[in-house]
Amino acid sequence: MSFTHINIGSLLAPTPVVMISCSDRDKNFNIITIAWVGVVNSKPPMLSISVTPERYSYGMLMDTKEFVVNFVSEELVKFADFCGVKSGREINKFKACGLTSIEVEELKYAPAIDETPIFMACSVREIIQLPSHTMFIAEVMGVYAKDYLFDENGRVDFKKAKLVSYQHGEYYATAEKLGFFGYSIASEEVLKRRMGK
Ligand SMILES: Cc1cc2nc3c(=O)[nH]c(=O)nc-3n(C[C@H](O)[C@H](O)[C@H](O)COP(=O)(O)O)c2cc1C
């Protein structure tokens, strides 16, 4: 079968979609939805988000150099969309969505969203100016998961988190497990334990 050229710039799918909560120095909080997010280092754990300078959140990120990555569950996806089409310049998105801000031990200003299943506290280490976006490279200072997500072995069961992915303008559910790291070479016994088959 042949391929057809698609003229749509940088297409990567699926990407995560996350709600980034941030703040100014007076603790005015905001949420911006971001799909251009990725892991960039393991020791120390680091990730990047790319934000255009027009965003209201941009000034907050530049000033406080901290933010929280809130994972998007199926329950939160409508709010994630809302926070990605409305600006904090005009409305308080925490209030408009009925979301609750909570303090994060590792950070001075940025709050987490209490309704998220998992969040990561991030502290900006490097800023790279690119032609359209600014890339904030941050160290992950703490990762938190809600208690209901843990299985009997103390592992986070991501199926329970019902996380959402993003594919070229659309949101998709991700809760179906297809395998696990190394499952292609795992023994029958491990497959049975981890996959139930
Ligand atoms: C699914 C989705 C993904 C988005 N990803 C990004 C992104 O990676 N970078 C970015 O600068 N804006 C992104 N946006 C747009 C911002 O979230 C949007 O402009 C938002 O209203 C900015 O809010 P603010 O002005 O309060 O900061 C995305 C929007 C949606 C809906």
The ligand as an SDF file (V2000), in Angstrom:
LIG
                    3D

 31 33  0  0  0  0  0  0  0  0999 V2000
   -5.6130   19.9820   23.6810 C   0  0  0  0  0  0  0  0  0  0  0  0
   -4.8750   21.3040   23.7260 C   0  0  0  0  0  0  0  0  0  0  0  0
   -3.4820   21.3010   23.7250 C   0  0  0  0  0  0  0  0  0  0  0  0
   -2.7880   22.5170   23.7830 C   0  0  0  0  0  0  0  0  0  0  0  0
   -1.4090   22.5050   23.7910 N   0  0  0  0  0  0  0  0  0  0  0  0
   -0.7270   23.6660   23.8830 C   0  0  0  0  0  0  0  0  0  0  0  0
    0.7120   23.6520   23.9510 C   0  0  0  0  0  0  0  0  0  0  0  0
    1.3510   22.5930   23.9580 O   0  0  0  0  0  0  0  0  0  0  0  0
    1.3320   24.8410   24.0270 N   0  0  0  0  0  0  0  0  0  0  0  0
    0.6630   26.0380   24.0570 C   0  0  0  0  0  0  0  0  0  0  0  0
    1.3030   27.1040   24.1270 O   0  0  0  0  0  0  0  0  0  0  0  0
   -0.6920   26.0850   23.9890 N   0  0  0  0  0  0  0  0  0  0  0  0
   -1.4020   24.9180   23.9210 C   0  0  0  0  0  0  0  0  0  0  0  0
   -2.7680   24.9420   23.8850 N   0  0  0  0  0  0  0  0  0  0  0  0
   -3.4690   26.2320   23.8880 C   0  0  0  0  0  0  0  0  0  0  0  0
   -3.6090   26.8470   25.2870 C   0  0  0  0  0  0  0  0  0  0  0  0
   -3.9980   25.8750   26.2480 O   0  0  0  0  0  0  0  0  0  0  0  0
   -4.6890   27.9540   25.2310 C   0  0  0  0  0  0  0  0  0  0  0  0
   -4.2530   28.9770   24.3560 O   0  0  0  0  0  0  0  0  0  0  0  0
   -5.0690   28.5380   26.5700 C   0  0  0  0  0  0  0  0  0  0  0  0
   -6.2680   29.2430   26.4200 O   0  0  0  0  0  0  0  0  0  0  0  0
   -4.0130   29.4580   27.1480 C   0  0  0  0  0  0  0  0  0  0  0  0
   -4.4430   29.8510   28.4190 O   0  0  0  0  0  0  0  0  0  0  0  0
   -3.8420   31.1110   29.1920 P   0  0  0  0  0  0  0  0  0  0  0  0
   -3.9430   32.3040   28.2660 O   0  0  0  0  0  0  0  0  0  0  0  0
   -4.7110   31.2470   30.4080 O   0  0  0  0  0  0  0  0  0  0  0  0
   -2.4230   30.8080   29.5370 O   0  0  0  0  0  0  0  0  0  0  0  0
   -3.4950   23.7400   23.8370 C   0  0  0  0  0  0  0  0  0  0  0  0
   -4.8870   23.7360   23.8440 C   0  0  0  0  0  0  0  0  0  0  0  0
   -5.5810   22.5170   23.8000 C   0  0  0  0  0  0  0  0  0  0  0  0
   -7.0820   22.5170   23.8190 C   0  0  0  0  0  0  0  0  0  0  0  0
  1  2  1  0
  2  3  1  0
  2 30  2  0
  3  4  2  0
  4  5  1  0
  4 28  1  0
  5  6  2  0
  6  7  1  0
  6 13  1  0
  7  8  2  0
  7  9  1  0
  9 10  1  0
 10 11  2  0
 10 12  1  0
 12 13  2  0
 13 14  1  0
 14 15  1  0
 14 28  1  0
 15 16  1  0
 16 17  1  0
 16 18  1  0
 18 19  1  0
 18 20  1  0
 20 21  1  0
 20 22  1  0
 22 23  1  0
 23 24  1  0
 24 25  2  0
 24 26  1  0
 24 27  1  0
 28 29  2  0
 29 30  1  0
 30 31  1  0
M  END
$$$$
